[in-house]
Amino acid sequence: MFLVSPCTADDPALRSLVDAMTAELVPVYGLPPDAHPAPMAPEARFLLVRCEGEAVGCCAVQPVGPGVCELKRMFVSPAVRGTGAAGALLARAERLASVLGADRMRLETGIRQPAAMRLYERAGYLRIANYPPHEGDPLSACYEKGLHAGR
């Protein structure tokens, strides 16, 4: 049903999905209309999830320290939410993090995104103290999960 595969940072489908994610977050968090996500590190890896050939979701896995990767820019189009696309993308991102040498994956989401928080919690992520640069941000929620070999 869903095909998750790697893509490059300049893939037009990835750019389109990141733009859609940003547009969705502007009114939720009162961001400026011309808001853009922070640049990714060169070692970040990107994934797309497709349904019937159409890119419907994306994320990035970025190594951030010894044994730790961060999930970034996780987004699934509203039309496929609740269908398993996000779960398939998240599982593949965790496998990618393991391949990159991580034994932990962390992420930051916003408290005004309860569906995202539920997704991560159902997948075994535990709430942790906000890590930089999110410490002190009352709208941020940070999570972490231990990854296991053979996932």
C-alpha positions as CSV (number, residue, x, y, z in Angstrom):
1,M,0.0,0.0,0.0
2,F,2.7,2.5,1.0
3,L,6.2,2.6,-0.4
4,V,8.9,4.4,1.6
5,S,12.1,5.2,-0.2
6,P,15.1,7.5,0.1
7,C,15.2,10.8,-1.8
8,T,17.6,13.7,-2.2
9,A,17.3,17.0,-0.4
10,D,16.5,18.7,-3.6
11,D,13.7,16.3,-4.7
12,P,10.8,18.4,-5.9
13,A,8.3,16.1,-4.1
14,L,10.2,16.5,-0.8
15,R,10.3,20.3,-1.3
16,S,6.5,20.4,-2.0
17,L,5.7,18.4,1.1
18,V,8.0,20.5,3.3
19,D,6.3,23.6,1.9
20,A,2.9,22.1,2.7
21,M,4.0,21.2,6.3
22,T,5.3,24.8,6.8
23,A,2.0,26.3,5.5
24,E,0.1,24.0,7.8
25,L,2.1,25.1,10.8
26,V,2.0,28.9,10.1
27,P,-1.5,29.4,11.5
28,V,-1.2,26.8,14.2
29,Y,1.8,28.5,15.8
30,G,1.4,32.0,14.6
31,L,4.5,31.9,12.5
32,P,5.2,34.6,9.9
33,P,3.7,33.7,6.5
34,D,7.2,33.5,4.9
35,A,8.5,31.1,7.6
36,H,11.0,28.5,6.5
37,P,12.4,25.5,8.3
38,A,16.0,25.7,9.5
39,P,18.6,24.3,7.2
40,M,19.4,20.6,7.6
41,A,22.9,19.2,8.3
42,P,24.7,17.8,5.2
43,E,24.6,14.3,6.7
44,A,20.8,14.3,7.0
45,R,19.0,11.6,5.0
46,F,15.5,12.1,3.6
47,L,12.6,9.7,3.0
48,L,9.4,9.9,1.0
49,V,6.3,7.8,1.5
50,R,4.2,7.2,-1.7
51,C,0.8,5.9,-2.2
52,E,-0.1,4.8,-5.8
53,G,3.0,6.6,-7.0
54,E,2.1,9.9,-5.4
55,A,4.4,11.4,-2.6
56,V,2.2,11.7,0.4
57,G,4.7,12.1,3.2
58,C,8.3,12.9,4.2
59,C,10.8,13.0,6.9
60,A,14.5,13.5,7.6
61,V,16.8,11.5,9.8
62,Q,19.8,13.6,11.0
63,P,22.7,12.2,13.1
64,V,23.2,14.6,16.0
65,G,25.7,12.9,18.2
66,P,27.2,9.5,19.0
67,G,24.4,7.0,18.8
68,V,21.7,9.5,18.4
69,C,19.6,10.6,15.4
70,E,16.9,13.2,15.3
71,L,13.7,12.8,13.3
72,K,12.9,16.0,11.5
73,R,10.3,17.3,9.1
74,M,7.9,14.4,9.6
75,F,4.8,15.2,7.6
76,V,2.0,13.3,6.0
77,S,-0.6,14.8,3.8
78,P,-4.0,15.3,5.5
79,A,-5.7,13.1,2.8
80,V,-3.8,10.0,4.0
81,R,-3.7,10.6,7.8
82,G,-5.0,7.7,9.7
83,T,-4.2,5.2,7.0
84,G,-0.9,3.9,8.2
85,A,1.3,6.1,6.0
86,A,2.8,7.9,9.0
87,G,3.5,4.6,10.8
88,A,5.2,3.2,7.7
89,L,7.3,6.3,7.4
90,L,8.3,6.3,11.0
91,A,9.3,2.6,11.1
92,R,11.5,3.1,8.0
93,A,13.1,6.2,9.6
94,E,13.9,4.2,12.7
95,R,15.5,1.5,10.6
96,L,17.5,4.2,8.7
97,A,18.7,5.7,12.0
98,S,19.9,2.2,13.1
99,V,21.8,1.8,9.9
100,L,23.4,5.2,10.5
101,G,24.6,3.8,13.9
102,A,22.0,5.3,16.2
103,D,20.7,3.4,19.2
104,R,18.3,6.3,20.0
105,M,16.0,8.5,18.0
106,R,14.8,11.8,19.3
107,L,12.4,14.3,17.9
108,E,10.6,17.6,18.7
109,T,7.0,18.3,17.9
110,G,4.6,21.0,19.0
111,I,2.0,20.7,21.7
112,R,-0.6,22.0,19.3
113,Q,-0.2,18.8,17.3
114,P,-1.9,16.2,19.5
115,A,-2.2,13.7,16.6
116,A,1.5,13.8,16.1
117,M,2.1,13.4,19.8
118,R,-0.2,10.3,19.9
119,L,1.5,8.8,16.9
120,Y,4.9,9.0,18.6
121,E,3.6,7.8,21.9
122,R,1.9,4.8,20.3
123,A,5.2,4.0,18.5
124,G,7.0,3.9,21.9
125,Y,8.5,7.3,22.1
126,L,8.8,8.7,25.7
127,R,8.5,12.4,26.5
128,I,11.9,13.9,27.6
129,A,13.1,17.3,28.7
130,N,13.3,19.7,25.8
131,Y,16.7,19.7,24.3
132,P,18.5,22.6,22.5
133,P,17.3,24.7,20.8
134,H,13.8,23.9,22.2
135,E,14.5,24.2,26.0
136,G,12.3,26.9,27.5
137,D,9.8,26.7,24.6
138,P,6.4,26.0,26.1
139,L,5.0,25.0,22.7
140,S,7.6,22.2,22.2
141,A,7.4,18.6,23.2
142,C,10.5,16.4,22.9
143,Y,10.5,12.7,22.7
144,E,13.1,9.8,22.5
145,K,13.0,6.1,21.8
146,G,15.6,3.4,22.1
147,L,16.3,1.6,18.8
148,H,17.0,-2.1,18.7
149,A,19.1,-4.1,16.3
150,G,17.1,-6.1,13.8
151,R,14.2,-3.6,13.5
